[in-house]
Amino acid sequence: MDSRSDQTPLKVAILWHMHQPNYREPHSNRLAMPWVRFHALKDYLDMPLLASSYERVRVTFNLVPSLLDQIEMYVNGAIDRHLELSRMRAEDLTPGLKVEILETFFSANPDHLIKPFHRYWELYNKARREDANRQVIASFFSSAEMRDLQVWSNLAWVDPMFRSEPVIKDLFVRDKQYTEEEKHRLLDWQIEHMRRIIPTYRRLMEEGRIDVSFTPYFHPILPLLCDTDVAREALPDIQLPSRRYRHPEDAARQIQMSRDRYRECFGRELTGMWPSEGSVSMETLDIMLKQGVTWTATDEEILYHSLIKSGQERPNPAAYSVYEYGPGIKLFFRDHGLSDRIGFVYSGWRADRAAADFVNHLKDIRGRLDGRLRDAVVSVILDGENAWEYFPDDGTEFLSTMYQLLNDEPLIETVTMSQAAAAVQARPLKSIFAGSWINHNFRIWIGHAEDNAAWDLLSVTRDTLLRFERDNPGFDKERIAAAWLQVYIAEGSDWNWWYGDDHRTIHLEQFDRTYRRHLAAVYEFLGLDVPSELQRPLLLGAKTSHNLVPENLVSPTVDGHVSHYYEWAGAGSYDCLKAGAAMHQVTRFVGTVQAGFDRENVYIRLDFHNKMGIELLSTPRFVLDLRTPQPVQVQLTRDAGGAVGGSADGYFYRMEEVLEVGLSRAFLWPSGAGRLSFRISLFEGDQLVETCPDGEDLTLDVPSPQQELFWPE
């Protein structure tokens, strides 16, 4: 049937994944970091309320049980260091505490969570002075300014939906000169706000407005719990830990714990599960089947490899079919192109244009599904919290416009995953390829020396607990249970997300320390000495590279000018001023380095900290030192007219207010894709003045023009 005359709507299943690492510290009622609290203010309540306000819109929210535990911890009096510092009377802050606050209370997206608020932006710029050390800068801040910072570092995270509530509205109107009483009203409001979250999901689900699925309890990579050797299916040459980790019983336990928690929260049985990082394998699907899970999901790349593995024909388009394994468990495969448009592309667009583009893509898909609409489902699955920091107004205008267009479009029907699983005829899938939604493999969580060391420590600790339990049958059962809980927490994916060279964070040492504390707590609960291996960092010293992670494609005009704000908005960025000391200098010249790419070129931008100082150098020249794929030094020199600019085969550049460089993909790689490692140096004649970064490399992973990006959880 011609889709132009067929009025069957296209089913679209949107799943928002809500997750934060497990920050709770052993033996205490504290959380190591404040991100659960911040995202509770910004994402966890407004997202379901907004989606449910449209009559025809139905979406699925996937929640991680350990996230809900942390929300309830706050409701019951838990604290984190940021909250502790926020509650301190500003007049009582010591110089050391003021420094700590100034170092940690601006941990937010500057463009969207600091700059829109006049007072917060004012304090941010004052704290970033480069002409004094931190102690001196802290001395410049009055008690009133410190109190304003305590307020704004919490207030900025409040979603626009709640800024009209009396306590919050008054603070936004006031802007500065807050009182201690006003500050504490805000902090108390946060806790009451968090108290509403779980009941709201339950109410909206009971009303049929949304659906809720869960992830295994502590967000583990289930296939690796079942057998770390499964990583070789996608990566045959990967270096695995010295100790094989094979504990499918733990995978089953993490799912069972989720089922129990779901029943406790929502009074019904768990039927749907988004596995951590979309990670699946034959063994994990078999465990899900036995546990009563009726649907799950992963990325479309897993489908393509699974069809090859099964020797099955690949329909076109394959990803819009629902498959069944077992029989008994339905599988959805996310359209990563559409999902990543929300996560990566639309933040730099006008909200109405972005929403229309999304819906138009769905209409185009519908047009290609001639005669197959009844059983077709487009799955859009992505992070439901982190993306919005890169949108104006926390993505509210984009989401509202998108939902309204979907609500009003008769040829599109939004459905929950459960509704879709019940409504369509699924295709059989004989086998599943073991991998995750990130490059259809498990490289992020295993294979690097740090990752493998973490797995080995986990394995030794678990074996110690099992042996102790067997040899001491009369030991306190509550302490045994507490020790097992620490093992399950350590099995979570977030620790290995940060180990290795895949991702970087300023909190890397904190993650490492917290991971080892959970393993050490196992020994402490058993009354055993903590091994020395758990008292030493797993990190292999300073990283040899800093990975720049773009959030969007960039296509700047290489003219040395910042033509408009969004020209470089999607680029990855590195702050050279926060790096190690530079050579042969008294003042700093280089400020930040940004890098990104489009389908034709890779772009690098250098912002100056001291442009006038560079112009006073008699013979300045920049050298772009490409370390990989091939060692090449690109000389960025003055032209005949005295300007720094020029072009050659494969690259072009210009320096005016900033230095911009374009490098052809074909110049860098025959395939047009790969990893670029580089650093930038400033010379005065033959004398090296400064290198950014000093003694290390910046790296940029450039996918093929055909490959879509992904959004990490």
C-alpha positions in Angstrom: 0.0 0.0 0.0 1.3 3.5 -0.8 2.2 5.2 2.4 0.6 8.4 1.1 -2.8 6.8 1.2 -2.1 4.6 4.2 -3.0 6.5 7.3 -1.4 4.1 9.7 0.7 6.1 12.1 4.4 5.4 12.6 5.1 4.1 16.1 7.9 6.0 17.8 9.2 4.7 21.2 11.3 7.3 23.1 13.3 6.1 26.1 15.0 8.5 28.4 17.8 6.9 30.5 18.3 8.4 33.9 21.6 7.4 35.6 24.3 8.6 37.9 27.1 6.6 39.4 26.8 5.2 42.9 28.4 8.0 45.0 27.4 6.7 48.5 30.4 6.1 50.7 30.8 2.9 52.7 30.1 3.1 56.5 28.4 6.5 56.3 25.4 8.5 55.2 27.4 10.6 52.8 27.7 10.8 49.0 31.1 11.5 47.5 29.8 13.9 44.8 26.7 16.1 44.4 25.6 15.1 40.9 22.5 13.1 42.0 21.2 16.1 43.9 21.9 18.5 41.1 20.3 16.4 38.4 17.3 15.8 40.7 16.8 19.6 40.7 17.3 19.9 36.9 16.1 16.7 35.3 14.4 13.9 37.3 11.1 15.6 38.0 10.5 18.0 35.2 11.2 15.4 32.5 8.2 13.1 33.4 5.9 16.1 34.2 6.6 17.7 30.9 6.1 14.6 28.8 2.9 13.7 30.6 1.4 17.1 29.9 0.7 16.2 26.2 -2.4 14.1 25.6 -1.1 11.9 22.9 2.6 11.7 24.0 3.8 8.4 25.7 7.4 7.9 26.6 9.4 5.5 28.7 11.8 6.5 31.5 14.5 4.0 32.4 15.7 4.5 36.0 18.7 2.9 37.7 17.7 1.5 41.1 20.9 2.7 42.8 20.0 6.2 41.6 16.7 6.0 43.4 18.5 4.8 46.5 20.6 7.9 46.5 17.6 10.2 46.0 16.0 8.5 49.1 19.3 8.9 51.0 19.0 12.7 50.5 15.4 12.7 51.6 16.4 10.8 54.7 19.2 13.2 55.7 22.3 12.2 53.6 24.8 14.9 52.8 27.5 15.5 50.3 30.5 17.8 50.6 29.0 20.5 48.4 25.8 20.5 50.5 27.9 20.6 53.7 29.8 23.6 52.4 26.6 25.3 51.2 25.1 25.1 54.7 28.1 26.7 56.4 27.6 30.2 57.6 29.4 32.5 55.2 30.9 34.6 57.9 32.5 31.4 59.5 34.3 30.3 56.4 38.0 29.9 56.9 40.5 30.9 54.1 40.9 27.2 53.3 37.2 26.6 53.1 36.8 29.7 50.8 39.4 28.2 48.5 37.6 24.9 48.4 34.3 26.6 47.6 35.9 28.7 44.8 37.5 25.5 43.3 34.3 23.4 43.3 31.2 25.7 43.2 31.6 26.6 39.5 31.4 22.9 38.4 28.7 23.6 35.8 28.4 24.3 32.1 29.5 28.0 32.0 27.4 28.9 29.0 24.1 27.6 30.2 24.3 27.2 33.9 26.4 30.2 34.9 26.5 32.9 32.3 22.7 33.4 32.1 22.6 34.4 35.7 24.2 37.8 36.2 25.5 37.4 39.8 26.8 33.9 39.2 28.6 35.0 36.1 30.1 38.0 37.9 31.4 35.7 40.7 32.7 33.2 38.1 34.8 35.8 36.4 36.1 37.2 39.6 37.3 33.7 40.7 39.1 33.2 37.4 41.6 36.0 37.8 45.0 34.8 36.6 47.1 37.5 38.4 47.0 36.0 41.8 47.0 32.5 43.4 43.9 30.9 44.9 44.5 32.0 48.4 44.9 35.6 47.4 41.8 35.4 45.1 39.8 33.9 48.0 40.8 36.9 50.2 39.1 39.2 47.7 35.7 37.6 48.3 33.5 39.1 51.1 31.2 37.0 53.2 28.2 38.4 51.2 29.8 37.3 48.0 30.6 33.8 49.3 27.0 33.5 50.5 25.7 34.5 47.0 28.0 31.8 45.5 26.6 29.2 48.0 23.1 30.1 46.8 23.8 30.3 43.1 25.8 27.1 42.9 22.6 25.4 44.0 20.0 27.7 42.5 21.3 27.5 38.9 20.5 23.8 38.7 16.8 24.3 39.4 14.9 23.5 36.2 12.9 26.4 34.6 9.6 24.5 35.4 10.1 25.2 39.1 11.4 28.7 39.1 8.0 30.1 39.6 7.6 28.4 43.0 7.6 31.0 45.7 10.9 30.1 47.4 12.7 29.9 44.1 11.1 32.8 42.4 12.1 35.2 45.1 15.7 34.2 44.9 15.9 34.7 41.1 14.3 38.1 41.5 16.7 39.1 44.3 19.9 38.0 42.3 22.3 38.9 45.1 22.8 39.9 48.7 21.1 36.8 50.1 20.6 36.1 53.8 21.5 32.9 55.6 17.8 32.3 56.1 17.1 32.5 52.4 20.0 30.2 51.6 18.7 27.5 54.0 15.2 27.8 52.6 16.6 27.0 49.2 18.6 24.0 50.6 15.5 22.7 52.5 13.4 23.1 49.3 15.8 20.9 47.4 15.2 18.0 49.8 11.4 18.4 49.6 11.7 18.6 45.8 13.6 15.3 45.8 10.9 13.8 48.0 8.4 14.2 45.1 10.4 12.3 42.5 9.6 8.6 43.0 5.9 9.2 43.9 5.5 11.3 40.7 6.8 8.5 38.5 4.5 6.0 40.2 1.4 8.3 39.8 2.1 9.0 36.2 2.6 5.4 35.4 -0.6 4.4 37.2 -2.4 7.1 35.1 -1.0 5.5 31.9 0.9 8.7 31.0 4.4 7.2 31.1 6.1 3.8 31.5 9.1 3.0 33.7 11.8 0.4 33.1 14.8 -0.4 35.1 18.5 -1.2 34.6 20.3 -3.9 36.6 20.7 -2.6 40.1 24.2 -1.0 40.2 24.5 -0.5 36.5 26.9 -3.4 35.7 28.0 -4.5 32.3 26.1 -7.8 32.5 27.9 -9.6 29.7 31.3 -9.0 31.5 29.9 -10.2 34.8 28.8 -13.4 33.1 32.2 -13.8 31.4 34.9 -11.3 30.7 36.1 -13.5 27.8 33.0 -12.4 25.9 34.8 -9.2 25.1 36.8 -11.2 22.5 33.7 -11.6 20.3 34.0 -8.0 19.1 37.7 -7.6 19.8 39.5 -10.8 19.2 42.9 -9.4 20.1 41.9 -7.5 23.3 44.2 -7.9 26.3 42.0 -9.3 29.1 42.6 -9.3 32.9 44.8 -12.0 34.3 41.9 -13.4 36.2 38.8 -14.4 34.2 35.7 -13.0 35.8 32.8 -15.5 35.3 29.9 -14.9 37.6 26.5 -15.2 35.8 25.0 -15.6 39.3 25.9 -12.0 40.0 24.3 -10.9 36.8 21.1 -12.7 37.9 21.4 -11.2 41.3 21.6 -7.7 40.0 18.5 -8.2 37.9 16.6 -9.8 40.8 17.5 -6.9 43.1 16.1 -4.6 40.4 12.9 -6.6 40.2 12.5 -6.4 44.0 13.1 -2.7 44.0 10.7 -2.1 41.2 7.9 -3.9 43.0 8.7 -1.9 46.1 8.5 1.4 44.2 5.6 0.8 41.8 3.6 -2.1 43.2 3.9 -4.2 40.0 6.3 -6.5 38.3 9.2 -5.3 36.2 8.8 -6.3 32.6 11.2 -4.0 30.6 14.9 -3.4 31.1 17.5 -1.2 29.4 20.7 -3.0 30.1 23.6 -0.9 31.3 25.2 0.8 28.2 22.9 -1.3 26.0 25.2 -4.2 26.7 23.9 -7.6 25.7 25.1 -11.2 25.0 23.5 -14.6 24.6 24.0 -15.4 28.3 22.5 -12.2 29.6 19.4 -12.6 27.4 18.9 -16.1 28.8 19.2 -14.7 32.3 16.7 -12.0 31.5 14.3 -14.6 30.1 14.5 -16.6 33.3 13.8 -13.5 35.4 10.6 -12.6 33.5 11.9 -9.7 31.5 9.7 -9.4 28.4 11.6 -6.6 26.5 15.0 -5.1 26.3 17.0 -2.8 23.9 20.4 -2.1 22.5 21.9 -0.3 19.5 21.2 -0.9 15.9 24.9 -1.9 15.3 24.3 -4.9 17.5 21.4 -5.9 15.3 23.4 -5.8 12.1 26.2 -7.9 13.6 23.6 -10.3 15.2 22.0 -10.9 11.8 25.4 -11.7 10.3 26.2 -14.0 13.2 22.8 -15.8 12.8 23.1 -16.0 9.0 19.8 -14.2 8.8 18.7 -11.9 6.0 18.9 -8.2 6.8 15.6 -6.4 6.0 15.8 -2.8 4.8 15.6 -0.9 7.1 16.3 -3.5 9.7 16.4 -1.4 12.8 12.7 -0.5 12.6 11.6 -4.1 13.2 11.1 -5.5 16.7 12.9 -8.9 17.1 12.2 -11.7 19.5 14.8 -14.0 21.1 13.9 -17.0 23.1 11.0 -17.0 22.4 9.8 -14.6 25.1 11.9 -11.5 25.1 11.4 -8.6 22.6 14.4 -6.6 21.4 14.3 -3.0 20.3 17.3 -1.5 18.4 17.9 2.3 18.8 18.2 4.5 15.7 21.5 6.0 16.8 21.3 8.7 14.1 18.1 10.1 15.4 19.1 9.6 19.0 22.4 11.4 18.6 20.7 14.3 16.8 19.1 15.1 20.1 22.2 14.4 22.1 24.7 16.1 19.8 23.2 18.3 17.1 20.1 20.1 18.3 21.7 22.0 21.2 23.1 24.5 18.7 19.9 25.0 16.8 16.8 27.1 17.4 14.3 25.0 19.3 11.6 25.2 16.7 13.9 24.3 13.9 15.4 21.4 15.8 12.0 20.0 16.8 10.7 20.3 13.2 13.8 18.5 11.9 13.3 15.6 14.3 9.7 15.2 13.3 10.5 15.5 9.6 13.1 12.8 10.0 10.3 10.6 11.4 8.1 11.4 8.5 10.8 10.5 6.1 11.2 7.2 7.8 7.5 6.6 7.6 7.6 7.2 3.9 10.2 4.5 3.5 8.2 1.9 5.3 5.7 1.5 2.6 3.3 -1.3 3.6 5.2 -2.2 6.7 3.9 0.4 9.2 1.8 -2.0 11.3 4.8 -3.7 12.9 7.4 -0.9 12.6 8.8 0.9 15.6 11.4 3.7 15.6 13.4 3.5 18.9 14.9 6.7 20.1 17.0 6.0 23.2 19.4 8.3 24.9 20.7 9.9 28.1 17.8 11.8 29.7 19.8 14.2 31.8 23.3 15.2 30.6 22.4 16.5 27.2 20.3 19.3 28.5 23.2 21.2 30.0 24.2 22.1 26.4 20.8 23.5 25.5 19.5 26.9 26.5 16.9 26.7 29.3 17.8 23.1 30.0 16.2 22.0 26.7 12.7 23.1 27.9 11.8 24.9 24.7 13.1 22.2 22.4 11.3 19.4 24.3 8.1 21.3 24.6 8.1 22.1 20.9 9.0 18.5 20.0 6.3 17.0 22.2 3.7 19.4 20.8 4.6 18.5 17.2 4.4 14.8 18.0 1.2 15.3 19.9 -0.4 17.1 16.9 0.9 14.8 14.1 -1.7 12.2 13.2 0.8 10.1 11.2 3.0 9.6 14.2 2.1 7.7 17.4 4.4 7.9 20.4 4.3 4.6 22.4 6.0 3.2 25.4 8.3 0.3 24.9 5.8 -2.0 26.7 3.0 -0.8 24.4 5.1 -1.4 21.3 6.2 -4.9 22.5 2.6 -5.9 22.9 1.3 -4.3 19.7 3.7 -5.6 17.0 4.5 -8.9 15.4 8.2 -9.5 16.1 10.8 -11.1 13.8 12.7 -14.1 15.2 16.4 -13.5 16.1 18.4 -16.7 16.4 21.5 -15.2 18.1 22.8 -12.0 19.6 26.2 -10.4 19.1 27.9 -9.5 22.4 28.5 -5.8 22.6 27.3 -2.4 23.9 25.7 0.6 22.3 29.2 2.2 22.0 31.0 0.9 19.0 29.3 -2.6 19.5 32.1 -3.7 21.9 33.2 -3.4 25.5 36.5 -1.6 25.0 35.7 1.2 27.4 35.3 -1.2 30.3 38.0 -3.7 29.7 41.3 -4.1 27.9 43.3 -1.1 29.2 45.9 -1.8 31.9 43.9 0.2 34.5 40.6 -1.5 33.5 42.2 -4.9 33.8 43.7 -4.1 37.2 40.3 -3.1 38.5 38.8 -6.3 37.3 41.6 -8.3 39.0 41.1 -6.5 42.3 37.3 -7.2 42.1 38.0 -10.8 41.4 40.4 -11.3 44.3 38.0 -9.5 46.7 35.0 -11.5 45.6 36.9 -14.8 46.0 38.0 -13.7 49.4 34.4 -13.0 50.5 33.2 -16.3 49.1 35.9 -18.3 50.8 35.3 -16.5 54.1 31.6 -17.1 54.0 32.2 -20.8 53.3 34.8 -21.2 56.1 32.9 -19.1 58.7 29.2 -20.4 58.6 28.4 -18.8 62.0 29.6 -15.3 61.0 27.2 -12.3 61.4 24.8 -12.6 58.4 24.2 -8.9 58.3 27.9 -8.2 57.9 28.2 -10.8 55.2 25.3 -9.2 53.3 26.9 -5.8 53.7 30.1 -7.1 52.2 28.2 -8.6 49.2 26.6 -5.3 48.7 30.0 -3.7 48.3 30.9 -6.3 45.7 27.8 -5.6 43.7 28.5 -1.8 43.9 32.0 -2.4 42.6 30.6 -4.4 39.7 29.0 -1.2 38.4 30.1 0.1 35.0 31.0 3.7 36.1 34.4 2.9 37.6 35.8 1.4 34.4 34.2 4.2 32.4 36.9 6.4 33.8 39.8 4.0 34.0 41.9 3.7 30.9 42.3 6.4 28.3 38.8 6.6 26.9 37.4 9.4 29.0 38.8 12.2 31.3 37.4 14.0 34.3 38.8 16.3 36.9 37.3 13.9 39.4 39.4 10.9 38.2 41.2 10.5 41.5 37.9 10.6 43.4 36.4 7.8 41.3 39.5 5.7 41.8 39.6 6.3 45.5 35.8 5.5 45.8 36.1 2.3 43.8 38.9 1.0 46.0 37.0 2.1 49.2 34.1 -0.2 48.2 36.4 -3.1 47.8 38.3 -2.3 51.0 34.9 -2.2 52.8 34.4 -5.9 52.0 37.5 -6.7 54.1 36.4 -4.3 56.8 33.0 -5.9 57.2 34.7 -9.3 57.5 37.2 -8.0 60.1 40.1 -8.7 57.7 43.2 -6.6 57.0 42.8 -4.5 53.8 45.3 -5.6 51.2 48.0 -3.0 50.4 46.9 -3.2 46.7 43.7 -1.5 47.6 45.5 1.3 49.3 47.4 2.3 46.2 45.9 4.2 43.2 45.1 2.2 40.2 45.8 5.2 38.0 49.0 4.7 36.0 50.4 8.2 36.7 49.6 11.3 34.6 47.7 10.7 31.5 49.8 10.9 28.3 47.0 12.6 26.4 43.9 14.8 27.0 41.0 13.6 25.0 38.9 16.3 23.3 35.3 15.2 23.0 33.2 17.3 20.6 29.4 17.5 21.3 28.5 18.4 17.8 29.9 18.9 14.3 31.6 22.2 13.7 32.3 24.0 10.3 33.9 27.3 11.2 35.1 29.9 8.7 38.9 29.8 9.1 39.5 33.5 9.2 40.9 34.1 12.6 37.7 35.6 13.9 34.9 34.2 16.0 32.2 34.9 13.5 29.3 34.0 15.8 28.8 32.3 19.1 27.7 28.9 17.7 30.6 28.7 15.2 32.6 26.6 17.6 29.9 25.6 20.1 30.2 21.9 19.5 34.0 21.6 19.7 36.0 19.8 22.4 38.0 22.2 24.6 41.2 22.1 26.7 42.1 24.9 29.2 45.9 25.4 28.9 46.0 27.7 31.9 45.0 24.8 34.2 47.8 22.6 32.8 51.4 22.3 34.1 53.9 25.1 34.0 55.2 26.2 30.6 58.8 26.7 29.5 60.9 29.9 29.1 58.2 32.4 30.2 57.0 34.7 32.9 53.5 35.3 31.6 51.2 32.9 29.9 50.4 33.3 26.2 48.1 30.4 25.3 44.6 30.2 26.8 42.5 27.4 25.4 42.6 24.9 22.5 39.4 23.8 20.8 39.0 21.1 18.2 36.2 19.5 16.2 35.4 18.3 12.7 32.8 18.1 10.0 32.6 15.7 7.0 35.5 17.3 5.2 38.0 18.7 7.7 39.3 18.7 11.2 39.5 22.2 12.8 41.7 23.5 15.6 41.3 26.8 17.3 43.8 28.5 19.7 42.5 31.3 22.0 45.1 33.6 23.6 45.6 34.5 27.2 48.1 37.3 26.2 47.6 38.3 22.6 49.4 41.6 23.1 52.5 39.8 24.4 52.6 37.6 21.3 52.5 40.6 19.0 55.4 42.1 20.9 57.6 39.1 20.1 59.9 39.9 17.3 59.7 36.6 15.3 56.8 34.6 16.7 55.7 31.4 15.1 53.4 28.6 16.0 54.1 25.0 15.3 51.2 22.5 15.2 53.0 19.2 16.1 50.9 16.3 14.8 52.0 13.2 16.7 49.6 10.7 15.0 48.6 9.5 12.5 52.0 10.5 11.1 54.6 12.8 12.8 54.2 16.1 10.9 55.1 19.6 12.0 52.8 22.2 10.5 54.6 25.6 10.6 52.1 28.5 11.1 54.1 31.5 10.1 53.6 35.1 9.0 52.9 35.8 5.3 54.6 38.5 3.2 52.3 41.1 4.6 53.2 40.2 8.2 50.0 38.4 9.0 50.0 34.8 10.4 48.1 33.0 7.7 48.4 30.8 4.7 47.6 27.4 3.1 49.3 24.4 1.7 48.3 20.9 0.5 46.1 19.6 3.2 45.8 22.5 5.6 45.0 26.2 5.9 45.2 28.7 8.8 44.7 32.3 9.9 45.5 34.3 13.1 43.6 37.4 14.0 41.8 37.6 17.3 42.2 33.8 17.5 44.3 31.2 15.6 42.2 28.9 13.4 43.5 25.9 11.5 41.8 23.6 9.1 43.2 20.2 8.2 41.8 18.0 5.4 40.6 14.6 6.5 42.3 13.2 3.4 45.6 14.9 4.4 45.5 13.2 7.8 44.2 9.7 7.0 43.6 7.7 3.7 40.2 6.6 5.2 39.3 10.1 6.3 39.0 9.0 10.0 41.1 8.0 12.9 42.7 9.4 16.1 44.6 12.7 15.9 47.2 13.4 18.6 48.8 16.9 18.6 50.2 19.8 20.6 50.8 23.4 19.8 54.0 25.3 20.5 54.9 29.0 20.4 58.5 29.9 19.4 60.4 33.2 19.5 62.8 32.5 16.7 64.3 29.1 17.5 63.5 29.5 21.3 60.6 27.5 22.6 58.4 29.8 24.6 55.4 27.6 25.5 53.8 24.3 24.6 50.2 23.3 25.2 49.8 20.9 26.7 53.3 20.8 28.2 54.9 17.3 27.8 51.6 15.6 26.8 49.3 15.4 23.8 45.8 16.4 23.0 43.8 13.7 21.2 40.7 13.9 19.0 38.8 10.8 17.8 37.4 11.5 14.3 34.8 9.0 13.1 34.2 8.3 9.4 31.8 10.7 7.7 29.2 7.9 7.6 29.6 7.0 11.3 27.2 8.6 13.8 28.5 9.8 17.2 27.3 8.5 20.5 26.3 10.0 23.7 28.0 8.4 26.8 25.9 7.8 29.8 
